[in-house]
Amino acid sequence: MAKEVNFTEFKGVELVFTPVSNDGHQFVVVFNLKSGDVVMLDSKAAKKVESKKRKKTGFELAKLKSAFDIDGSAADDSKATIVASNCGLFFMRHMETYMGEQFEKYQCGLYADPRKQVAQLNKLRNKYAAKILLSPCNLLSAKILGMMNGK
């Protein structure tokens, strides 16, 4: 039996980020509770879908774009290879940078040039790994910090 959702728990919440994993590919669906838009932030090229009202939810389905489209360049095969092995990084970057702005104006800040993007993704990989490993939520963070300090 499905659990009923108490929508008063979302009072004051504007954006709800929902991680999605589809056969090993990760992307983010963002529900903008203020505007009623639903946005899919994905690193793979996706068809653009025209907005249309959804009767059951009251949300609009926004246009779908790839991370490369978001940065203003068309996706091609060389970029698809980079994307395939880094979709988790795109996923994290979208969660970090999307603030509910008009979807057509959203920029995730990743370079369109694949060479520059690889270096940028490597830096992000290190940043996100450090944040996760040293987070107070990680029960082993003190042990990891000790190992880093040579203890």
Secondary structure, DSSP 8 states (H G I E B T S, - for coil): ------GGGGTT--EEEEEEEETTEEEEEEEETTT-EEEEEESS--------B-TTT--EE---EEHHHHTTS---HHHHHHHHHHHHHHHHHHHHH--S--GGG------SSHHHHHHHHHHHHHHHHHHHHT-TT-TTHHHHHHHHTT-
